Amino acid sequence: MRNSILNVIFFGKRTIFLLVLMFIILISNIPTFVSAWNNHSNNHNDHDSGYHDDDDDFDNNHGGHYDDANNDDCNDETPPPVVTVDIKVNDSDGPITINNDDSYTYSWISTGATACILTSPTGESEISLSGVGDTILSGHPWYPATSSPVTLILSCTNGTSTTTDSVLISLTDIPLPPPPSPSCPLPEITSGLSATATINQPFSYTLTATTTGVTATTTSFAAATSSLPQGLNFSTSTATISGIPTETGTFNVAISTTNDCGTDSETLVLTVNPASNGGGGPSCALPEITSPLTASTTINQIFSYTITATTTGASATTTIFSVATSSLPLGLSFSTTTGTISGTTTQTGTFNVVISATGDCGTDTETLVITVNPVASDNNDDGGNGGSGGGGGGGSSSTSSRSSSGGGGSSRSSVASSIVPAPECFYLRDFMRIDFNNDPVEVLKLQAFLINFEGNDNVALTGVFDQATFEAVSAFQMKYFSDILEPWGHTEPTGYVYILTIKKINEIYCQRIFPLSQVQLNEIIAYRALLDGLKQQGINVELPTGIGGGEDATNTESLIPVIGGASPLRGQILNNLATAIFAQPETLLDTIKCLYGLILILILLYIIGNVLQDILYKNIPPNTIKRFLAKWLTIDVGLVVSIVGAYMFGRWCLILPLLIAFIISLVWTLTYSKHNSMRASVKSWYLVGLARMKSILKETKESPKIPITPIKEGLIKRIVKKEPAESVEEEIIKETEVIILGPEK
């Protein structure tokens, strides 16, 4: 009975559980049943409304339609969508026509389709449902021919129905272009491109040109008259260059011929030669200085010298005289209007003065030697003191090397014996420039001159020819342009301390005139002639501004010779080193900076040495020597590195103190074994000195003098005999007690 009840209960519970589960499943599927019922109702209503009958186009295109009302009302299948297709070429439905060699592009689009096929001249190919094809160029298989158009056909389907669209591409038959007309005849210069003329001789050159082609055209000629030598001109009507040239040289003249079709341009090289000495016609009048090339006078006497010149040839030309006034003795000046050197000389000596006479055809340059004699010690000179000699140039006592006439000849010999040589004074002696192996001592003197005499605050005493020194020298050259740059023929400063720059600096410093040697004069004259010749040919030979060069030198390739080039080293390295070692600070602020740097370096090295000895070795007696060497060798090496660094970085004021510190440190390192005796000796002498000082002070206060005690006598003898420091120290202490407390105590 009990088992039966339990079975009923067990199966009853299971039945209840299954019923609950079925109820939950039913509840969860109610929305699905409702949705299915609604879809069935909508499909049934759509069939009843006959919506397929409204799309007549669809029925016409596809040739049929779905039976909506007559079909089974219970059929709930969705009909397939309508397939549409469209293919275009160059955005046109076609047919289209393109020109020969023109390209075209095609594109297509479809709706409701599941696959598309493109039919072309190369066959069928599956393509995407929509897209843009490649550009079709001439030569492509799809490119049409004149008589063979191309058709592109697009077919798309959805599995039930298929729709097709096509486009036709044709090619226009364009006739070939007509043959080109005959080319326009271009001109061509046929006259020679070089010509030679002689100065002051008639000259004529006619431009000619020919044209090739079917039709002749009008031809005109032109010439760059600005490039013609003086005396020649160009006639456009006759196309002739003619006249009488009055200057020599080689001239590059641009010539051209132009017609209706174009221009031909060439360069005519015209050479004008000087007249030959053999005659054959008039020549350009070349000047020739005729005044004597030597003159003498006496100091504090009135002097006058007139430059004269003659010209030879068919016609006279205007002559201009010039003088290198920087070479004149003090008290004399030159007048360009009268061509006269005059004044009262206040300086003795011999002066080489460059004079020149320039005409329309050239220049004659000579050197006038002016001798200024001191007052004679006696009055028995044969020609008198200054004489009345009328030797050339109007000089009161001048003589001529070209003519023996004149009454001043004997005066020259008598005065010459009484010339008193002026004291030698040369401040600068070497040539200098930027980027050059300069003597640093000479550079220091130059910089000192520029600072003290010219007031250049930007220049520093470094012994190096830097940019500031270059700019200061350039300003100095422009300040004395007529004395430094003009004789060379320069118009801009060069920054190069050469012959005339050194001469002017020495003259300002020494307060006297320094004449040039004949070699220097010849060098200046030759350079000036070369410079003028290049300028006449239109060649710019001026040195670039701001680049270290010289009065006649440049750092780049030049047409002019470099004078005073780099000379072999003459101890410059040792001089540079000596200058760097003994350089001193210029101002108090620089001194403080150098002292601060020195103290900082010494403290830093001492700290590094102490740290290094503690790192390497423990502070125990066996390591005493090792610790000492580690510390002081570190300091020695650090001082050497500091000296090298100070030299490399231009801290000149630190080199000498660091060198002294290195020597002391090295001596201290090498004398390690004697440090104890050295300390004892120093301490002994210190105590002796201190005791002696106290004794002297006490003796000055008290009249009776303390007698020399036996202890003191023994102490002196033991010190002289260099006995051990310990015993000497004991004696010093005893002696000190005697001195302080008195001999009786």
C-alpha positions in Angstrom: 0.0 0.0 0.0 2.7 2.3 0.9 4.6 1.6 -2.3 1.5 2.3 -4.3 1.0 5.6 -2.7 4.6 6.5 -3.4 4.3 5.6 -7.1 1.2 7.7 -7.4 2.9 10.6 -5.8 6.0 10.2 -8.0 4.2 9.8 -11.3 1.8 12.6 -10.3 4.7 15.0 -9.8 6.2 14.0 -13.1 3.0 14.6 -15.0 2.6 18.0 -13.5 6.2 18.9 -14.5 5.5 17.9 -18.1 2.3 19.9 -18.3 4.1 23.0 -17.0 6.9 22.6 -19.6 4.4 22.3 -22.4 2.6 25.4 -21.3 5.9 27.4 -21.3 6.7 26.2 -24.8 3.3 27.2 -26.0 3.5 30.6 -24.5 6.9 31.3 -26.1 5.7 30.4 -29.7 2.6 32.5 -29.7 4.4 35.5 -31.5 5.6 33.2 -34.2 2.1 31.9 -34.8 0.7 35.4 -34.9 3.3 36.6 -37.5 2.7 33.6 -39.7 -1.0 34.2 -39.6 -0.5 37.9 -40.5 1.7 37.0 -43.5 -0.8 34.5 -44.7 -3.5 37.1 -44.6 -1.4 39.8 -46.4 -0.4 37.4 -49.2 -4.0 36.4 -49.6 -5.0 40.1 -49.9 -2.3 40.8 -52.4 -3.5 38.0 -54.7 -7.0 39.4 -54.3 -5.9 42.9 -55.3 -4.2 41.7 -58.6 -1.2 44.1 -58.3 0.5 42.4 -61.3 -2.1 43.7 -63.6 -1.0 47.3 -62.9 2.5 46.9 -64.4 1.8 46.8 -68.1 5.3 47.6 -69.1 6.6 44.6 -67.3 4.1 42.3 -69.1 5.0 43.9 -72.4 8.7 43.6 -72.0 8.7 40.1 -70.8 5.9 38.8 -73.0 3.8 37.5 -70.1 2.5 38.0 -66.6 1.6 36.2 -63.6 -1.9 34.9 -63.1 -2.9 36.5 -59.9 -6.6 36.0 -59.3 -6.9 32.8 -61.2 -4.0 31.2 -59.3 -4.4 29.4 -56.1 -5.4 31.9 -53.4 -3.3 30.0 -51.0 0.0 30.5 -53.0 2.2 32.7 -50.8 5.4 32.8 -52.9 7.0 36.4 -53.5 7.4 37.1 -57.3 11.0 37.9 -58.5 11.9 41.7 -59.0 12.0 43.4 -62.4 15.4 43.3 -64.2 16.6 46.6 -65.7 19.8 47.2 -67.8 21.5 50.3 -69.1 24.9 50.6 -70.9 26.5 53.9 -72.0 29.5 55.0 -74.0 31.0 58.4 -73.1 27.8 58.9 -71.0 25.6 58.4 -74.0 23.1 55.6 -74.8 24.4 55.7 -78.4 24.8 55.3 -81.1 27.9 57.5 -80.9 30.6 58.5 -83.4 34.2 59.3 -82.4 37.1 60.8 -84.3 40.1 58.9 -85.3 42.6 58.4 -82.4 40.0 59.6 -79.9 39.4 57.3 -76.9 36.1 56.3 -75.3 34.9 54.8 -72.0 31.9 52.7 -71.2 29.8 52.2 -68.1 26.8 50.1 -67.1 24.2 49.7 -64.4 21.5 47.0 -63.7 18.8 46.5 -61.1 17.1 43.3 -60.0 19.7 41.1 -61.7 21.9 38.4 -60.2 24.4 38.1 -63.1 25.5 40.2 -66.2 27.4 39.2 -69.4 29.1 41.7 -71.8 29.2 40.8 -75.4 32.0 42.5 -77.3 34.2 41.9 -80.5 36.3 39.7 -78.4 33.5 37.5 -77.1 31.4 37.2 -74.0 32.6 37.9 -70.5 31.0 38.0 -67.1 31.1 41.4 -65.4 29.8 43.0 -62.3 26.2 44.2 -62.0 27.3 47.8 -62.4 30.6 49.6 -63.0 32.9 51.6 -65.3 35.1 49.9 -67.9 38.7 50.8 -69.0 39.4 53.6 -71.5 39.4 52.1 -75.0 42.3 53.6 -77.1 43.1 53.3 -80.8 44.5 49.9 -81.6 42.3 48.1 -78.9 40.2 45.1 -80.3 37.1 47.0 -79.3 38.2 50.2 -81.2 36.0 50.7 -84.3 37.3 51.1 -87.8 36.1 53.5 -90.4 33.9 50.8 -92.1 33.5 48.5 -89.1 31.6 49.9 -86.1 31.6 48.2 -82.8 28.6 47.1 -80.7 28.8 46.4 -77.0 25.9 44.3 -75.7 25.0 43.9 -72.0 22.7 41.1 -70.8 21.6 40.7 -67.2 19.3 38.0 -65.6 17.8 37.2 -62.2 17.4 33.5 -63.0 13.8 33.9 -64.3 14.0 36.7 -66.8 16.8 38.4 -68.9 17.1 42.0 -70.1 19.5 43.2 -72.8 20.8 46.7 -73.8 23.4 47.7 -76.4 25.3 50.7 -77.7 26.9 51.2 -81.2 30.3 53.0 -81.6 31.3 54.3 -85.1 34.5 56.0 -86.3 34.4 59.2 -88.4 36.3 59.1 -91.7 38.5 62.3 -91.4 40.6 63.1 -94.5 44.4 63.4 -94.1 45.7 66.9 -93.5 47.0 68.8 -96.5 50.8 68.8 -97.2 52.7 71.6 -95.4 53.3 74.8 -97.3 56.9 75.8 -98.1 58.9 76.8 -95.0 59.6 80.5 -94.4 63.2 81.3 -95.4 65.4 82.0 -92.4 68.2 84.5 -92.7 71.9 83.5 -92.4 74.8 85.9 -91.9 77.4 85.2 -94.6 79.9 88.0 -93.9 83.0 87.2 -92.0 82.9 87.0 -88.2 86.3 88.5 -87.6 87.9 91.8 -88.8 91.1 93.7 -88.2 91.7 97.4 -88.1 94.5 99.8 -87.4 94.2 102.7 -85.0 93.6 106.0 -86.7 93.1 104.2 -90.0 89.7 104.2 -92.0 87.8 101.0 -91.4 84.7 99.5 -93.1 82.8 96.3 -92.6 79.5 95.4 -94.3 77.1 92.8 -93.0 75.6 90.4 -95.6 73.1 87.6 -95.3 71.3 85.1 -97.6 67.9 83.4 -97.2 66.9 80.0 -98.5 63.3 79.1 -99.5 60.7 79.6 -102.0 59.9 83.3 -101.4 62.4 86.0 -100.6 61.7 88.3 -97.6 62.9 91.7 -96.5 66.1 91.5 -94.4 67.3 94.0 -91.8 70.7 94.2 -89.9 71.6 95.4 -86.4 74.9 95.8 -84.4 75.5 96.4 -80.7 77.0 99.9 -81.1 77.9 100.0 -77.4 80.6 97.3 -78.0 82.2 99.2 -80.9 85.6 100.8 -80.4 85.7 104.6 -80.2 85.5 106.2 -83.6 83.3 103.6 -85.3 79.6 103.6 -85.9 76.9 101.5 -87.6 74.6 102.5 -90.5 71.3 100.5 -90.5 70.6 101.6 -94.1 73.8 100.3 -95.5 74.4 97.6 -92.8 78.0 98.9 -92.6 80.3 99.5 -89.6 82.7 102.3 -90.6 84.8 105.1 -89.2 88.3 105.7 -87.9 89.0 103.7 -84.6 90.8 105.7 -82.0 91.5 103.0 -79.4 93.2 99.6 -79.6 92.1 96.3 -78.3 89.8 93.4 -79.1 86.0 94.0 -79.2 83.2 91.4 -79.3 80.4 93.0 -81.2 77.0 91.3 -81.4 75.5 91.5 -84.9 72.2 90.1 -86.2 70.0 89.9 -89.3 66.2 89.6 -89.2 63.5 88.9 -91.8 59.8 88.0 -91.7 60.5 84.5 -90.5 63.2 84.9 -87.8 66.6 86.2 -86.7 70.2 85.0 -87.0 72.7 86.3 -84.4 76.4 86.1 -84.4 79.4 87.8 -82.7 81.9 89.8 -84.7 85.4 89.8 -83.2 86.9 93.2 -84.2 90.6 93.7 -83.4 92.1 97.2 -83.5 95.9 97.1 -83.7 98.3 99.9 -82.9 100.1 101.6 -85.8 103.4 100.1 -86.8 106.6 102.0 -86.4 107.3 101.8 -90.1 104.9 104.5 -91.0 102.2 104.0 -93.6 99.8 106.5 -92.3 99.0 108.6 -89.2 99.2 106.9 -85.8 97.4 107.7 -82.5 99.4 110.3 -80.5 101.0 108.5 -77.6 102.2 110.6 -74.7 105.8 110.7 -73.6 107.0 112.3 -70.4 109.8 114.8 -71.3 110.5 116.4 -67.9 113.6 115.1 -66.1 113.1 112.1 -63.8 115.4 113.3 -61.0 115.1 116.4 -58.9 116.8 117.6 -55.7 116.2 120.3 -53.2 117.1 121.3 -49.6 114.9 121.0 -46.6 112.8 124.0 -45.8 113.4 125.4 -49.3 110.8 126.2 -51.9 110.5 123.4 -54.5 108.7 123.3 -57.8 108.7 120.6 -60.5 106.4 120.6 -63.6 105.6 117.5 -65.5 105.8 117.9 -69.2 105.0 115.5 -72.1 104.9 115.5 -75.9 102.7 113.5 -78.3 103.8 112.3 -81.7 101.4 111.6 -84.5 98.9 113.1 -86.9 96.9 115.0 -84.3 97.5 116.2 -80.7 95.4 114.8 -77.9 94.6 116.0 -74.4 97.1 114.9 -71.8 96.4 114.4 -68.1 99.1 114.2 -65.5 98.9 112.2 -62.2 101.3 111.7 -59.3 101.4 109.2 -56.5 101.0 111.8 -53.7 101.6 109.2 -51.0 105.2 109.0 -52.0 105.9 112.8 -51.9 108.0 114.2 -49.0 106.2 116.2 -46.3 105.4 119.7 -47.4 105.0 119.0 -51.1 101.7 118.7 -53.0 100.6 118.1 -56.6 98.2 120.3 -58.7 96.4 118.3 -61.4 95.5 121.5 -63.3 99.0 122.7 -63.8 100.8 119.3 -63.5 103.2 120.8 -60.9 104.7 119.4 -57.7 105.4 122.3 -55.4 105.8 123.4 -51.8 108.4 123.7 -49.0 109.9 120.4 -48.0 110.1 119.6 -44.4 111.6 116.1 -44.6 115.0 114.8 -45.8 115.6 111.7 -47.8 115.2 110.2 -51.3 111.7 109.7 -52.6 110.6 107.6 -55.6 107.4 109.2 -56.9 105.4 107.5 -59.7 104.2 110.0 -62.3 102.2 109.4 -65.4 100.9 111.2 -68.5 97.7 109.9 -70.1 96.3 110.8 -73.5 93.5 109.5 -75.6 95.6 106.7 -76.9 97.6 105.5 -73.9 99.6 106.2 -70.8 103.3 106.8 -70.2 104.4 106.1 -66.6 107.8 107.0 -65.1 109.4 107.3 -61.7 110.6 110.7 -60.5 113.4 110.5 -57.9 113.2 113.5 -55.5 116.2 114.0 -53.2 115.7 116.3 -50.2 119.0 117.2 -48.7 119.6 118.6 -45.2 121.2 122.0 -44.8 125.0 121.8 -45.7 127.5 122.2 -43.0 129.6 124.8 -45.1 128.8 127.3 -47.8 131.4 126.2 -50.3 129.2 124.1 -52.5 130.1 124.5 -56.1 126.6 125.2 -57.3 125.5 127.0 -54.2 123.0 125.7 -51.8 120.2 124.8 -54.2 122.0 126.6 -57.0 120.3 128.3 -59.8 120.5 125.3 -62.1 117.6 125.3 -64.6 117.6 121.5 -65.0 114.2 120.3 -66.2 110.9 120.8 -64.4 111.7 124.2 -63.1 113.3 122.8 -60.0 115.6 125.3 -58.2 118.3 122.6 -58.0 116.9 119.8 -60.0 119.0 117.6 -62.4 117.9 115.4 -65.2 118.9 111.9 -66.1 117.7 112.5 -69.7 119.6 115.7 -70.3 122.9 117.0 -69.1 122.0 120.6 -69.5 121.3 122.8 -66.5 123.4 124.4 -63.9 122.5 122.2 -60.9 124.8 119.3 -61.7 127.6 120.2 -59.3 125.2 121.0 -56.5 124.0 117.4 -56.5 127.4 115.9 -55.8 128.3 118.3 -53.1 125.1 118.0 -51.2 124.9 114.2 -51.5 128.0 113.9 -49.3 126.3 115.8 -46.5 123.1 113.7 -46.3 122.4 112.6 -42.8 120.7 109.2 -42.8 117.3 109.2 -41.0 116.9 106.9 -38.0 115.4 103.5 -39.0 111.8 103.0 -37.9 109.9 100.1 -39.3 106.7 99.1 -37.4 105.3 96.4 -39.7 107.6 94.2 -41.8 105.5 91.3 -43.0 102.7 90.9 -45.5 99.4 89.7 -43.9 96.0 88.8 -45.0 93.0 86.7 -43.8 93.4 82.8 -44.2 97.2 83.1 -44.5 100.2 81.9 -42.6 100.7 85.2 -40.8 103.3 86.0 -38.2 101.2 86.4 -35.0 103.6 89.0 -33.6 103.1 91.1 -36.8 99.3 90.6 -36.5 99.4 91.7 -32.9 101.3 94.9 -33.9 98.7 95.5 -36.7 95.8 95.0 -34.3 97.4 97.4 -31.8 97.8 100.0 -34.5 94.2 99.7 -35.6 93.0 100.0 -32.0 95.2 102.8 -30.8 95.7 104.9 -34.0 92.4 104.2 -35.8 90.1 103.7 -32.9 88.7 100.3 -34.0 86.9 99.0 -30.9 85.8 95.8 -32.7 89.4 94.6 -33.1 90.9 92.5 -30.3 94.6 91.6 -29.6 94.5 87.9 -30.5 97.4 87.5 -32.9 95.0 86.0 -35.5 94.0 87.9 -38.6 90.2 87.4 -38.2 87.2 89.0 -39.8 87.2 92.0 -37.5 90.9 92.7 -38.4 90.0 92.3 -42.1 87.2 94.8 -41.9 89.3 97.3 -40.0 92.1 97.0 -42.6 89.5 97.6 -45.3 88.2 100.7 -43.6 91.8 101.9 -43.3 92.4 101.4 -47.0 89.3 103.4 -47.9 90.4 106.2 -45.5 93.7 106.5 -47.4 92.3 105.5 -50.8 94.5 107.7 -52.9 97.7 106.4 -51.1 96.9 102.7 -50.9 94.3 101.6 -53.5 94.4 104.1 -56.3 98.1 103.4 -57.3 97.1 99.8 -57.9 94.0 100.7 -59.8 91.6 99.3 -57.3 88.2 100.9 -56.6 87.3 98.8 -53.6 89.2 97.7 -50.4 91.0 94.4 -50.4 91.8 93.9 -46.7 95.3 92.7 -47.7 98.2 94.3 -45.8 100.7 94.6 -48.6 103.3 97.1 -50.0 101.3 100.4 -49.8 99.2 99.4 -46.7 102.4 98.6 -44.8 104.0 101.8 -46.1 101.1 103.9 -44.9 101.0 102.3 -41.4 104.7 102.7 -41.0 104.5 106.3 -42.1 101.8 107.1 -39.6 103.5 105.3 -36.8 107.0 106.6 -37.5 106.0 110.1 -38.6 108.1 110.0 -41.7 107.9 109.1 -45.4 109.1 105.7 -46.5 110.1 105.6 -50.2 109.3 102.6 -52.4 112.1 100.6 -54.0 112.4 100.3 -57.7 111.3 96.7 -57.6 108.1 97.7 -55.7 107.4 100.5 -58.1 107.8 98.2 -61.1 105.5 95.8 -59.5 102.8 98.4 -58.9 103.2 99.8 -62.4 103.0 96.4 -64.1 99.9 95.5 -62.1 98.2 98.8 -62.8 98.9 98.4 -66.5 97.5 94.8 -66.5 94.4 95.9 -64.6 93.7 98.8 -67.0 94.1 96.5 -70.0 91.7 94.0 -68.6 89.2 96.7 -67.8 89.4 98.1 -71.3 88.4 94.6 -72.5 85.3 94.7 -70.3 86.7 92.1 -67.8 85.8 92.8 -64.2 88.8 92.1 -62.1 87.8 93.7 -58.8 88.1 91.4 -55.8 84.8 90.4 -54.2 83.8 92.6 -51.3 84.1 90.9 -47.9 86.5 88.1 -49.0 90.0 88.1 -47.7 92.3 89.0 -50.5 95.0 91.6 -51.0 95.8 94.8 -52.8 96.5 92.4 -55.6 95.6 88.9 -54.4 92.5 86.8 -54.1 91.6 83.5 -52.6 89.8 82.4 -55.8 91.0 81.8 -59.4 91.6 85.2 -60.9 92.8 86.7 -64.2 95.3 88.9 -62.3 98.5 87.6 -60.7 98.7 87.0 -57.0 101.5 89.2 -55.7 103.0 88.4 -52.3 101.7 84.9 -52.1 102.2 82.5 -49.2 105.8 82.3 -48.2 107.4 79.3 -46.5 106.8 79.0 -42.8 109.3 81.0 -40.8 108.7 79.8 -37.3 105.0 80.8 -37.3 104.1 77.7 -35.3 106.5 78.5 -32.5 105.5 82.1 -32.6 101.8 81.1 -32.4 102.5 78.9 -29.4 104.6 81.5 -27.6 101.9 84.2 -28.3 99.2 81.9 -26.9 101.2 81.0 -23.8 102.2 84.6 -22.8 98.8 86.2 -23.8 97.4 88.3 -20.9 93.8 89.4 -20.3 93.0 92.8 -21.8 90.5 94.0 -19.2 89.9 93.5 -15.5 86.7 91.6 -16.3 88.7 89.2 -18.5 91.3 88.8 -15.7 88.5 87.9 -13.2 87.1 85.4 -15.7 90.5 83.7 -16.2 91.2 83.6 -12.4 87.7 82.1 -11.8 88.3 79.4 -14.5 91.8 78.5 -13.1 90.5 78.1 -9.6 87.5 76.1 -10.8 89.8 73.7 -12.8 92.2 73.2 -9.9 89.4 72.5 -7.4 87.7 70.1 -9.7 90.9 68.2 -10.4 91.8 68.0 -6.7 88.3 66.6 -5.9 88.5 64.1 -8.8 92.0 62.9 -7.5 90.7 62.4 -4.0 87.6 60.5 -5.1 89.6 58.3 -7.4 92.1 57.3 -4.7 89.3 56.4 -2.4 87.6 54.3 -5.1 90.7 52.4 -6.1 92.5 51.8 -2.8 91.4 51.6 0.8 92.8 54.0 3.3 95.2 51.6 5.0 99.0 52.0 5.6 100.0 49.5 2.9 98.1 51.5 0.2 99.6 54.9 1.1 101.9 55.1 -1.9 99.3 53.8 -4.2 96.7 56.3 -3.0 99.2 59.1 -3.4 100.1 58.2 -7.0 96.5 57.6 -8.0 95.6 61.1 -6.7 98.5 63.1 -8.1 98.8 61.3 -11.4 95.1 62.1 -12.0 95.8 65.7 -11.2 98.9 65.8 -13.6 96.9 64.2 -16.5 94.0 66.6 -15.8 96.3 69.6 -16.0 97.7 68.4 -19.3 94.2 67.9 -20.7 93.2 71.4 -19.4 96.2 73.0 -21.1 95.4 71.4 -24.4 91.7 72.4 -24.1 92.6 76.0 -23.2 94.8 76.2 -26.4 92.1 74.6 -28.6 89.3 76.8 -27.3 91.3 80.0 -27.3 91.4 80.5 -23.6 95.0 81.9 -23.8 95.1 83.4 -20.3 94.7 80.0 -18.7 97.7 78.3 -20.5 100.5 79.8 -18.5 99.0 79.4 -15.0 98.0 75.8 -15.8 101.5 75.1 -17.1 103.0 76.4 -13.9 100.5 74.3 -11.9 101.4 71.2 -13.9 105.2 71.7 -13.3 104.6 72.1 -9.5 102.3 69.1 -9.4 104.7 66.9 -11.4 107.7 67.9 -9.1 105.5 67.1 -6.1 104.6 63.7 -7.6 108.2 62.8 -8.5 109.6 63.7 -5.1 107.3 61.6 -3.0 110.1 59.8 -1.1 111.4 63.1 0.3 108.0 64.5 1.4 108.6 63.8 5.1 112.0 65.5 5.2 110.7 68.3 3.2 107.8 68.8 5.6 110.1 68.7 8.5 112.5 71.2 6.9 109.7 73.6 6.1 108.4 73.3 9.6 111.8 73.8 11.1 112.5 76.8 9.1 109.1 78.1 9.9 109.7 77.8 13.6 113.2 79.3 13.3 111.8 82.2 11.4 109.0 82.7 13.8 111.4 82.6 16.8 113.8 85.0 15.1 111.0 87.4 14.4 109.8 87.3 18.0 113.4 87.8 19.1 113.9 90.8 16.9 110.6 92.3 18.1 111.7 91.8 21.8 115.1 93.2 21.2 113.6 96.4 19.7 111.5 96.8 22.8 114.3 96.1 25.4 117.6 97.8 25.4 119.7 94.9 26.7 120.2 92.2 24.1 119.8 88.6 24.9 123.1 86.8 24.6 123.5 83.9 22.3 123.0 80.9 24.6 125.0 77.7 24.2 121.8 76.0 23.1 121.4 78.5 20.3 125.0 78.1 19.2 124.6 74.3 19.2 121.4 74.7 17.3 122.9 76.8 14.6 125.8 74.3 14.2 123.4 71.4 13.9 121.2 73.1 11.3 124.3 73.9 9.2 125.4 70.3 9.5 121.9 69.2 8.3 121.3 66.9 11.3 118.0 64.9 11.5 114.9 67.1 11.5 113.6 65.6 14.8 116.5 66.6 16.9 116.6 70.0 15.3 113.0 70.5 16.0 113.6 69.7 19.7 116.4 72.2 19.9 114.2 74.8 18.2 111.5 74.3 20.9 114.1 74.7 23.7 115.6 77.7 22.1 112.1 79.2 21.7 111.5 78.7 25.4 114.8 80.4 26.2 113.9 83.4 24.1 110.4 83.8 25.5 111.1 83.0 29.2 114.6 84.4 29.4 117.9 82.6 29.9 117.7 82.6 33.6 114.5 80.4 33.5 
